[in-house]
Amino acid sequence: MSASIFSKTIHVNTGKPYDVIIERGLLARSGGLIQKILPKAERAVIISDSNVAPLYADAVKTSLEAAGYTAFVHVFPAGEEHKRLTAIDGMYAAMASAELSRTDFAVALGGGVTGDMCGFAAATYLRGIPFVQIPTTVLSQNDSSVGGKTGIDLTCGKNLVGSFHQPCLVLADADTLATLPPRYITDGFGEIIKHGCIKSAELFELMETYGTDMAMIEDLTARSIAIKAGVVERDERESGERMLLNFGHTLGHAIEKCANFTGIAHGEAVGIGMLLMTRASEAAGLTVKGTAARIEAVLSKCGMPLSCDFSLEAICQAALLDKKRRGDFLNIVLLRTIGDSFVYQIPCAGLPDFVRGGVGV
Ligand SMILES: NC(=O)c1ccc[n+]([C@@H]2O[C@H](COP(=O)([O-])OP(=O)(O)OC[C@H]3O[C@@H](n4cnc5c(N)ncnc54)[C@H](O)[C@@H]3O)[C@@H](O)[C@H]2O)c1
């Protein structure tokens, strides 16, 4: 096999199992691949945002029609600010007007916003219909399209309404990344670095060597998805091990909140969160010395920020006010070393001191 013809299928053995296929040119073959999984379906709605639909919806629609499906396209406005119930209402209307039955399906064609929302609409329309993920960003191909977390934002917080609904197939076609704005390329690498940090020193070392070299992307995606799939298979509903996927997110999400979700991208904020937490755990003697320096170097190689404009006090306060947090203790994810992570419980009141310990102020 030539290096340019990368093809890998990862089986995700959740309650409802499915495959993730990583290969270029999948959009044009999507209909035939879905046919193998959903032979009884007749109709489909492709859900895509206003940036992605003009680029790729025709290719997917044509392929679905060639496979014998009656296919419709529903477009919603691009952007996290549209990850709201009003957009879901539009998706339900499109599914109803396409006369989807419970054996028909939806296709999420786009980034994490599209996948989370289409998945939520599919989870709830007619009390649940199948959906296929065709992720088109680095973040969604390497993380969000797998695992079955779907949902929307409320005014008072991100991802507060949602459900677990696994896709029946994921088609990750790296050809679609050619049109992705550079900022979203860099940002998506934050989640790949996270997967290396929590579970694979080898993946982290590849990032240290190659950074955001797109010649490596399919190999990185296969490794990243294998890690996520393993974690999700062992803990589908996030009662234990799946928490490790939140490495960098306690402070990262707080940084996003301090920035009012503008100006700093999710992966960038998570990168700073991983770095601050690892400096702190190194200072507390919980992490092998030099680990934070390696994370700092890899973030730097990928062109990601290493700091932000907010004080540690403001970041910790935002973390402690998180709507999803309950009780007097906080579960934070730390590294023993690169590739080896654990959940550590600290009293909420101790968070600022713990984090400050890592920056020496
Ligand atoms: N479900 C999960 O497990 C999970 C995990 C991580 C993140 N998320 C969610 O994912 C979302 C972020 O995902 P994202 O970064 O992919 O954001 P996104 O879906 O908003 O995509 C980023 C931008 O790129 C555009 N775009 C997408 N693909 C393109 C392409 N191929 N060519 C040109 N433009 C393209 C989009 O229109 C958008 O403007 C957040 O809402 C986050 O909460 C979910």
The ligand as a Gaussian input file, in Angstrom:
#p B3LYP/6-31G(d) Opt

LIG

0 1
 N      -19.340000      15.608000      21.219000
 C      -18.111000      15.652000      21.647000
 O      -17.582000      14.671000      22.176000
 C      -17.300000      16.915000      21.482000
 C      -15.926000      16.921000      21.762000
 C      -15.201000      18.099000      21.533000
 C      -15.843000      19.235000      21.051000
 N      -17.202000      19.184000      20.795000
 C      -17.906000      20.355000      20.262000
 O      -17.390000      20.620000      18.965000
 C      -17.608000      21.986000      18.650000
 C      -16.386000      22.552000      17.983000
 O      -16.148000      21.831000      16.793000
 P      -15.401000      22.482000      15.542000
 O      -14.156000      23.134000      16.003000
 O      -15.333000      21.447000      14.502000
 O      -16.370000      23.701000      15.175000
 P      -17.365000      24.028000      13.948000
 O      -18.259000      22.888000      13.676000
 O      -18.002000      25.320000      14.295000
 O      -16.380000      24.215000      12.719000
 C      -15.450000      25.266000      12.724000
 C      -15.643000      26.208000      11.541000
 O      -15.139000      25.591000      10.367000
 C      -16.125000      25.569000       9.341000
 N      -15.869000      24.343000       8.606000
 C      -16.055000      23.068000       9.031000
 N      -15.549000      22.198000       8.167000
 C      -15.039000      22.914000       7.138000
 C      -14.346000      22.570000       5.956000
 N      -14.003000      21.319000       5.678000
 N      -13.994000      23.576000       5.115000
 C      -14.273000      24.867000       5.425000
 N      -14.881000      25.265000       6.546000
 C      -15.255000      24.288000       7.401000
 C      -17.437000      25.645000      10.071000
 O      -18.462000      26.173000       9.257000
 C      -17.088000      26.569000      11.219000
 O      -17.117000      27.910000      10.781000
 C      -17.975000      22.680000      19.963000
 O      -19.346000      23.007000      19.970000
 C      -17.682000      21.626000      21.030000
 O      -18.549000      21.731000      22.145000
 C      -17.926000      18.052000      21.002000

